[in-house]
Protein backbone atom coordinates (compact mmCIF):
# COMPACT_ATOMS: atom_id res chain seq x y z
CA UNK A 1 0.00 0.00 0.00
CA UNK A 2 1.04 3.59 -0.65
CA UNK A 3 1.45 5.82 2.42
CA UNK A 4 0.04 9.21 1.44
CA UNK A 5 0.35 11.00 4.78
CA UNK A 6 2.84 10.40 7.57
CA UNK A 7 3.29 12.23 10.87
CA UNK A 8 6.49 11.53 12.76
CA UNK A 9 7.45 12.35 16.38
CA UNK A 10 5.17 15.38 16.32
CA UNK A 11 4.54 17.76 19.19
CA UNK A 12 2.76 21.11 19.24
CA UNK A 13 2.20 23.93 21.69
CA UNK A 14 1.19 27.55 21.46
CA UNK A 15 4.05 28.35 23.82
CA UNK A 16 7.26 26.56 24.82
CA UNK A 17 6.07 25.50 28.26
CA UNK A 18 2.68 24.02 27.46
CA UNK A 19 2.37 21.33 24.78
CA UNK A 20 -1.08 20.48 23.41
CA UNK A 21 0.17 16.99 22.48
CA UNK A 22 3.44 15.20 21.86
CA UNK A 23 4.90 11.98 20.40
CA UNK A 24 2.27 11.73 17.64
CA UNK A 25 3.04 9.16 14.94
CA UNK A 26 0.43 8.39 12.29
CA UNK A 27 0.46 6.81 8.82
CA UNK A 28 -2.50 7.08 6.45
CA UNK A 29 -2.50 5.04 3.26
CA UNK A 30 -4.11 5.88 -0.07
CA UNK A 31 -7.87 5.38 0.04
CA UNK A 32 -8.06 5.09 3.82
CA UNK A 33 -10.42 7.10 5.98
CA UNK A 34 -8.73 7.84 9.31
CA UNK A 35 -11.19 8.98 11.98
CA UNK A 36 -9.60 11.12 14.67
CA UNK A 37 -11.51 10.93 17.96
CA UNK A 38 -10.99 12.70 21.26
CA UNK A 39 -12.59 14.99 23.86
CA UNK A 40 -13.07 18.71 23.47
CA UNK A 41 -9.84 20.66 23.74
CA UNK A 42 -7.49 17.73 23.12
CA UNK A 43 -6.13 19.28 19.90
CA UNK A 44 -7.86 17.44 17.05
CA UNK A 45 -8.41 20.58 14.96
CA UNK A 46 -4.92 21.76 15.88
CA UNK A 47 -3.50 18.53 14.44
CA UNK A 48 -5.39 19.11 11.18
CA UNK A 49 -3.96 22.63 11.02
CA UNK A 50 -0.46 21.21 11.45
CA UNK A 51 -1.06 18.68 8.67
CA UNK A 52 -2.34 21.46 6.43
CA UNK A 53 0.65 23.68 7.19
CA UNK A 54 -1.37 26.39 8.95
CA UNK A 55 0.53 25.74 12.19
CA UNK A 56 4.16 24.75 12.60
CA UNK A 57 5.07 21.78 14.76
CA UNK A 58 7.35 22.28 17.75
CA UNK A 59 9.07 19.00 16.95
CA UNK A 60 8.65 16.33 14.32
CA UNK A 61 7.52 16.42 10.71
CA UNK A 62 4.54 15.91 8.42
CA UNK A 63 5.20 14.08 5.17
CA UNK A 64 2.99 13.89 2.08
CA UNK A 65 4.05 11.31 -0.49
CA UNK A 66 7.25 10.88 1.55
CA UNK A 67 8.07 14.59 1.18
CA UNK A 68 8.26 16.98 4.15
CA UNK A 69 5.52 19.61 3.78
CA UNK A 70 8.09 22.27 4.78
CA UNK A 71 9.64 21.66 1.36
CA UNK A 72 6.37 22.38 -0.44
CA UNK A 73 5.20 25.82 -1.52
CA UNK A 74 1.78 27.10 -0.48
CA UNK A 75 0.49 26.35 -3.98
CA UNK A 76 1.94 22.83 -3.98
CA UNK A 77 0.40 22.15 -0.58
CA UNK A 78 -3.00 23.47 -1.68
CA UNK A 79 -2.89 21.18 -4.70
CA UNK A 80 -2.14 18.21 -2.48
CA UNK A 81 -4.23 18.75 0.67
CA UNK A 82 -7.75 20.15 0.90
CA UNK A 83 -9.59 20.92 4.11
CA UNK A 84 -13.29 21.22 4.90
CA UNK A 85 -13.84 23.17 8.10
CA UNK A 86 -16.82 22.57 10.37
CA UNK A 87 -18.18 26.08 9.91
CA UNK A 88 -18.00 28.58 7.08
CA UNK A 89 -19.80 31.83 6.40
CA UNK A 90 -19.57 33.63 3.07
CA UNK A 91 -19.15 37.43 3.39
CA UNK A 92 -21.05 37.93 0.13
CA UNK A 93 -24.06 36.07 -1.33
CA UNK A 94 -22.08 34.07 -3.86
CA UNK A 95 -23.90 31.42 -5.84
CA UNK A 96 -23.08 27.83 -4.88
CA UNK A 97 -21.33 27.37 -8.23
CA UNK A 98 -19.12 30.38 -7.55
CA UNK A 99 -18.16 28.93 -4.15
CA UNK A 100 -17.29 25.57 -5.71
CA UNK A 101 -15.29 27.23 -8.48
CA UNK A 102 -13.16 29.01 -5.85
CA UNK A 103 -11.49 25.64 -5.37
CA UNK A 104 -9.62 26.24 -8.63
CA UNK A 105 -7.62 29.10 -7.05
CA UNK A 106 -4.42 27.02 -6.49
CA UNK A 107 -4.39 26.24 -10.21
CA UNK A 108 -4.76 29.85 -11.42
CA UNK A 109 -2.15 32.51 -12.07
CA UNK A 110 -1.96 35.74 -10.09
CA UNK A 111 -4.44 37.69 -12.24
CA UNK A 112 -6.12 34.71 -13.89
CA UNK A 113 -9.84 34.07 -13.58
CA UNK A 114 -11.61 30.69 -13.81
CA UNK A 115 -11.98 29.46 -17.36
CA UNK A 116 -14.84 27.68 -19.04
CA UNK A 117 -13.05 24.41 -18.33
CA UNK A 118 -12.89 25.31 -14.63
CA UNK A 119 -16.64 25.97 -14.64
CA UNK A 120 -17.26 22.68 -16.45
CA UNK A 121 -15.18 20.85 -13.82
CA UNK A 122 -17.07 22.54 -10.97
CA UNK A 123 -20.45 21.68 -12.47
CA UNK A 124 -19.35 18.09 -13.07
CA UNK A 125 -18.33 17.70 -9.42
CA UNK A 126 -21.62 19.19 -8.24
CA UNK A 127 -23.48 16.78 -10.51
CA UNK A 128 -21.52 13.85 -9.09
CA UNK A 129 -22.36 14.89 -5.54
CA UNK A 130 -26.03 15.36 -6.40
CA UNK A 131 -26.08 19.12 -5.82
CA UNK A 132 -26.14 20.46 -9.39
CA UNK A 133 -29.59 21.91 -8.67
CA UNK A 134 -27.94 24.29 -6.18
CA UNK A 135 -25.60 25.86 -8.75
CA UNK A 136 -27.53 29.12 -9.13
CA UNK A 137 -28.80 29.29 -5.56
CA UNK A 138 -27.19 31.67 -3.08
CA UNK A 139 -24.79 29.85 -0.76
CA UNK A 140 -26.17 31.84 2.18
CA UNK A 141 -29.73 30.63 1.51
CA UNK A 142 -29.24 26.84 1.41
CA UNK A 143 -29.37 24.40 4.33
CA UNK A 144 -26.44 23.51 6.56
CA UNK A 145 -26.09 20.07 5.01
CA UNK A 146 -26.21 21.52 1.50
CA UNK A 147 -23.52 24.05 2.45
CA UNK A 148 -21.29 21.22 3.67
CA UNK A 149 -21.72 19.41 0.35
CA UNK A 150 -20.90 22.63 -1.51
CA UNK A 151 -17.73 22.98 0.57
CA UNK A 152 -16.81 19.37 -0.18
CA UNK A 153 -17.36 20.11 -3.88
CA UNK A 154 -15.15 23.20 -3.60
CA UNK A 155 -12.41 21.12 -2.02
CA UNK A 156 -12.71 18.46 -4.73
CA UNK A 157 -12.34 21.26 -7.28
CA UNK A 158 -8.82 21.74 -5.90
CA UNK A 159 -8.17 18.18 -7.09
CA UNK A 160 -6.21 17.30 -3.92
CA UNK A 161 -4.88 13.87 -3.02
CA UNK A 162 -5.85 14.19 0.64
CA UNK A 163 -8.91 15.80 2.24
CA UNK A 164 -9.10 16.81 5.90
CA UNK A 165 -12.58 17.08 7.42
CA UNK A 166 -12.96 18.98 10.68
CA UNK A 167 -16.11 17.66 12.38
CA UNK A 168 -18.10 17.78 9.13
CA UNK A 169 -21.41 16.79 10.76
CA UNK A 170 -21.38 19.29 13.63
CA UNK A 171 -24.59 21.35 13.88
CA UNK A 172 -26.31 19.18 11.24
CA UNK A 173 -29.61 17.38 11.73
CA UNK A 174 -29.96 13.61 11.38
CA UNK A 175 -30.73 13.62 7.65
CA UNK A 176 -27.94 16.04 6.75
CA UNK A 177 -25.44 14.08 8.85
CA UNK A 178 -26.30 10.97 6.86
CA UNK A 179 -25.99 12.87 3.57
CA UNK A 180 -22.51 14.19 4.40
CA UNK A 181 -21.25 10.88 5.83
CA UNK A 182 -22.50 9.01 2.76
CA UNK A 183 -20.52 11.41 0.57
CA UNK A 184 -17.33 11.00 2.62
CA UNK A 185 -17.67 7.21 2.51
CA UNK A 186 -18.12 7.33 -1.25
CA UNK A 187 -14.99 9.46 -1.69
CA UNK A 188 -12.95 7.00 0.37
CA UNK A 189 -14.20 4.07 -1.70
CA UNK A 190 -13.09 5.90 -4.85
CA UNK A 191 -9.53 6.11 -3.51
CA UNK A 192 -9.48 9.54 -1.84
CA UNK A 193 -7.32 9.67 1.30
CA UNK A 194 -9.29 11.18 4.19
CA UNK A 195 -8.61 12.32 7.75
CA UNK A 196 -11.76 13.25 9.66
CA UNK A 197 -12.23 14.54 13.18
CA UNK A 198 -15.51 13.75 14.90
CA UNK A 199 -17.33 14.15 18.20
CA UNK A 200 -19.39 11.07 17.35
CA UNK A 201 -17.45 7.82 17.83
CA UNK A 202 -20.29 5.82 16.28
CA UNK A 203 -19.45 7.37 12.91
CA UNK A 204 -16.22 5.38 12.91
CA UNK A 205 -18.05 2.07 12.40
CA UNK A 206 -19.95 3.59 9.46
CA UNK A 207 -17.12 5.11 7.43
CA UNK A 208 -13.73 4.57 9.06
CA UNK A 209 -10.90 2.36 7.87
CA UNK A 210 -8.61 3.28 10.74
CA UNK A 211 -9.07 5.26 13.95
CA UNK A 212 -6.77 7.35 16.11
CA UNK A 213 -7.86 8.26 19.65
CA UNK A 214 -6.28 11.44 20.94
CA UNK A 215 -6.35 12.15 24.66
CA UNK A 216 -5.12 15.19 26.54
CA UNK A 217 -1.47 15.44 25.55
CA UNK A 218 -0.87 12.15 23.76
CA UNK A 219 -2.26 9.39 21.59
CA UNK A 220 -4.34 6.82 23.49
CA UNK A 221 -4.62 4.22 20.73
CA UNK A 222 -4.65 3.90 16.96
CA UNK A 223 -5.05 1.19 14.34
CA UNK A 224 -7.77 -0.61 12.43
CA UNK A 225 -11.31 0.07 13.61
CA UNK A 226 -12.11 -3.48 14.72
CA UNK A 227 -8.94 -3.58 16.85
CA UNK A 228 -9.02 -0.13 18.45
CA UNK A 229 -12.71 0.58 19.04
CA UNK A 230 -12.90 -1.16 22.41
CA UNK A 231 -14.70 -0.23 25.62
CA UNK A 232 -11.36 0.19 27.37
CA UNK A 233 -9.92 2.58 24.76
CA UNK A 234 -13.12 4.60 24.47
CA UNK A 235 -13.44 4.92 28.25
CA UNK A 236 -9.82 6.05 28.55
CA UNK A 237 -10.12 8.53 25.69
CA UNK A 238 -13.28 10.26 26.87
CA UNK A 239 -12.89 9.79 30.62
CA UNK A 240 -16.29 8.14 31.01
CA UNK A 241 -17.27 4.49 31.31
CA UNK A 242 -18.34 3.49 27.79
CA UNK A 243 -20.14 0.36 26.64
CA UNK A 244 -20.28 -1.17 23.14
CA UNK A 245 -23.47 -2.83 21.91
CA UNK A 246 -24.40 -4.98 18.92
CA UNK A 247 -27.89 -4.88 17.44
CA UNK A 248 -29.33 -7.06 14.71
CA UNK A 249 -31.03 -5.41 11.74
CA UNK A 250 -31.99 -6.21 8.16
CA UNK A 251 -28.47 -5.11 7.15
CA UNK A 252 -26.81 -7.46 9.63
CA UNK A 253 -25.28 -6.53 12.96
CA UNK A 254 -24.88 -2.84 13.83
CA UNK A 255 -22.29 -1.86 16.44
CA UNK A 256 -22.55 1.31 18.50
CA UNK A 257 -21.30 2.73 21.77
CA UNK A 258 -22.83 4.80 24.55
CA UNK A 259 -21.73 6.12 27.93
CA UNK A 260 -22.73 4.03 30.91
CA UNK A 261 -25.17 6.29 32.77
CA UNK A 262 -26.14 3.70 35.36
Order of alpha helices (4+ residues) and beta strands (2+ residues): beta-beta-beta-alpha-beta-beta-alpha-beta-alpha-alpha-alpha-beta-alpha-beta-alpha-beta-beta-alpha-alpha-beta-beta
